Amino acid sequence: MELLSAPGLTEDADKRLREFLAELDVAEISTPVEEATVRLRKYARLGLPDAIIAGTAEVLECPLVTADQELVRKLASRLQVVDPYASVAPGSPPAAQGEDESGGETATT
């Protein structure tokens, strides 16, 4: 929801985001996720939405991808946190998955 309501989102970007989101698995808020959410809210003083996302990443043992530098700072010692803009020049959007910076296809592992 947050991605699709970003200010200035073009029609093409909206379409690409929806296609990307359709490929993702949805994780339920299980009891272990609820427990991790509460722990992370207490530990890092997170708001509920961020705590749910971080708790889900912790339980599923998957990286938390965020450009929110405050979350990176608060959670990097507890979770694998990936900043999608960390290796991109300031002001430049990252290349879409499967594309290099010139728009060509790349192999991913």
N, C-alpha and C positions, 0 to 999 in steps of 0.2 A: 504494500500500500504506500509506504513511504517513497519508494523508488518512483512509482507511477504518478505521484503528486509533486514531484520536484519542479520548482519554478523554471520556466524556460524550456521544458521538455518538448522537443519537436515531435511531430507526428511520426517521422521515421524512427526516432529514438524510442518512442512509446511502443511502436510495433516490434522493434528488435528486443526491447525489454520483455514484452509479453511473450515472445517466442522463447527467450531464454528462461523465463520463469516457468513456462509450461514444461520444461525439461527437468525441473527440480523435483526432488522427493519432499513431501511434507512430513515433518516430524511432529508427532503428537506431544502435548504437554503431559507427560507421564508423572507418576509419583517421584521417580528419581530426578526428573527435570525440575519439579517443584522444589524438592529439597536442595538441589544445587542452586536454584534461583534465590532461595532464602539465604543460603550461605554467602553467595556473591553479593547480594544486597547489603548484608551486614559487613562483609569484608571490605568491599570497595565503595560502599554507599552509592550504588547504582539505582537509577530509576527502574521501575518495573519492566518496561519494554526491553531495555538494554540487559537487565538481569535475566530475563527469560531467554533471550538470544544467547547470552554467554553461558547460561546454565545448560542450554541445549547442546552447545558446542562442547562443553565439558563432559556431559554424559555420553554423547556420541563419539567423543574423542576425535573431533574434527576441528580444523582451523576456524577461528573466528576472523572473518574478513571485514575490516572496517577502516574507514579513513578518519574516524574520530580519534584524534590524538590523545584526548583525555582517557578514552577506553584503552588505547594502546598502553599508555603509561600505567593505568590502574591494574591491567590484567596480564601484561606480558610475563610476569613472574609465575602466573598460575596456569595460563593457557597458551597455546600456539596462536599468536595474533598476527595476522597478515594485513599490512597496509597496502592496498592496491596501487597507491600513488608513490610509494617509497622509491621505486626505481624509475620514475618518470620525471622529466624536467618540469619545473613549476609552470603551471598554466596549461600543460598539455594533458589531454585525456589519455588514459592507457589504451593500448591497442585492444580491440575486441579479441576474445578467445578465438584462436585459429587464424588470426591475421597478424602479420608483422606491421611495423610502423608505416610501410608503404602501401598497406592494404592487401598484400599478398598472403597466401596461405603459409602457415608454419606447422611443423610437427609439434605435438605436445605429448608429454609423457605422464 
